């Protein structure tokens, strides 16, 4: 398994994507599908930015049961708890699809937050959005049905604020079940229902239609 602290297709780069004007020195790492970006319990020394692919954040208990905390798309950060003084990774990060990330040392992130306003604005916006998502996820788990939780998870993966239709790499039903707190069989039932209703389709990936939003909004 690959880890962000290992040498794995690594090169140093300070001119990539929107971080170019920030002058960020970052390691670029590539991870194949289902590989570990970092395991739970290792020292937390870096913040990671997703360039390509998708990432699953999860927590594993003492008997090995995994709970998915979040699934992140390109443009998102993770591992930022180290900035708040967390000495170890409280959860595990793994690649859902082939993924490319930028790994930025904690001290470099602090430097960028003080020196570059664009970076600071984007990073703070990310943190606030993630906090709002966590609160919404809690409400979702407490009050919504399995069908609504699944619909919401699919819409978030597709990031519907950007387009009416999005094609995302196929995510396993096991991962979706872990994310919304249900069983694979329940996810299978509702995925088949969504397909029959034309809300989702499979064509080189999973295509989500914005009409699925009606399932979330329905009382």
N, C-alpha and C positions, 0 to 999 in steps of 0.2 A: 504493500500500500504506500502511496505517496504522501508526504507531509510537507507543509510549507517551510519547515526548517531544514529539509533535505535539499540536496542539489538535484533538481529535476527539470531539465530543459530551462535552466536559469540563465538570464543575462541581466546586467545592470542597465537601466535605461532611465533617462530623465526627461524624455520627450515623447510622450504617448498620450493620445486621446486628449480630453479636456485638461488633464494635469500638466500639459505642456507649459502653459504660462505660469503655472505654480512652481515650476522648476523642481518637481518632486523626484528624488532618487528612490527608485522602487525596483525590487526584484520581480521579474515576470515568471510566473510558474504556470505550467499546463498540467491538467489532471484528466485522465481518462474517465469515462462514465463509471460511477459507483466507487471511485477511489476516495480515500480519506484525505481531506485537506489538512485537518488537524484533529487528533483524538481528544477526548475528554480527559482533563486532569494534567495536561502538559503546561509548562510555563507560558504565560500570556505576555508576549513582548511585541506583537505586531498588530496593525490594523490592515484589513484586506479589502480590496476593491475589485468587484467583478467586472471584467472586461467583456468576456463572452461566456455563454453557457448559463447554467443555473445551479444553485447551491441549496442544500438542505441542512438546516441547523436542528440538532436533536439532543436530547438528554437521555442517558441510559442509567437505570437504577441498579442497585446492588445485585439483583437477580437477572440482569440482562434485558429487561423490558425497555424498549425504546419509545420515547414520545417525541414527535416532531414539533419543534417550536416555530419554525418558519421555513418558507421556501422563497429564495431570493433570485431576482433576475439581474441582467446586466445593468450597471449603474448604481448598484447597492454596495454598501459597506457592511462588513461584519468583523467581529473580534474587537470592537471598540471598547469593551468593558475594561480592557487593560488601562485605558486612559483614566478610569475612575479608581485605579489602585488595585484591581483584582489581580492577584499574582498568578493564578492558574486559569486555564480554560474550563468554564463551568459546564460546557457541553461540547459536542462533536460537530464538525462541519464536513460534509461530503459532497461530491459532485454528482448531481442528478444526470447531467449530460456532459459530454466533453467540455471542459471549462478552462478558461484562461483568466488568471487573476494577477493583480499587482499587490505585492506584499510590502508594506511601508512600516519601517521601524517606529516604535512609539515616540521616541525623541524627535524623529523627523515630522511626525504628525503634529506634535506640539509646536514645532518650528513653523510649519505651514499655517497652523491656526492663527499664530501671531503675525506672520509676515504676509499672508496672501488672503485678501478679502474674498475672492471668488471661491477659493477652497473652503474657507471658514463658512461662507454662506451655504454652500452645497452640503457641507458636512453637518452643520446645525440643522438644516432642513431635513436631512436624512434621519437624524436622531429624533427629531420631533415627530416625523411621520411614523417611524418605527414605534415610538411610544403610543401614538394614537392607534396604530394597528394592534398593539398588544392589548390595549383596553377594549377595542372592538372585538378582538378574538375572544376575550373573556366573556363579554356579553353574549357573543354568538354561541359559545359553549353552554352557557347557563340557560338561555331562553329560546334558542332556535331549534327547529327540527333537524334531523340528519340531512334531509333533502335540501333545506336552505343552507346548511353549513357547507355541504358539498358544492352547491351552486356558487356560493360566495368564494370558496377556495379556488374554483376554476376561473371565476371572473378576475380575481386578484392575480392569478398566474398570468392571465392574458392581458392585464393592465388596460382595462377598457376605457380609461380616460384618454387614451391616445387614438384608438381606431374602433370602428364598428365590428371588425372581425380580426381575430388574431390566430395564427397557427403557432402552437407551442410544441416542443418535443414531447413525445408521449411520456407521461408520468405513471408509474405503476399504481395499480389500485391499492396495493399494500401501503405505499407512501401516502396516498390520499386518505386512506383509512386512519393511519397514524396521525395525520395532520388534523383531522376533524373529530377524532376520538370515537371511532366506531369500528365495525368489522369489515373485512374485505367483501363479504357477501352482501352487506347492505350497500356498499359503494357500487358493486356490480349491478344491483337492482336499479339504482337511480341513474347510473351511467347509461344503462339500456333504455330507461325511460326518457332521458334527455335526448338520446340518439333518435328514438322513434318520433319525438316531438320536433326534431330538426334543430335542437339547440346546440348539438355537437356533432361532429363528423370526423372520420379518420381518413386522411389523405396525405400521406407522407409525414404525418404528425397529428396532433389533436387540434382541430379547428373549433373555436368557441364562438358562437353567434351572440351578439349583444342582446338578443331576445331572451337569453337565459336570465337576464336581470329581472324579468317579470316574476321568476320563481322566488327570488330574494325579497322582492317588494310585496308579494302576495301575502295577505293576512291568513 
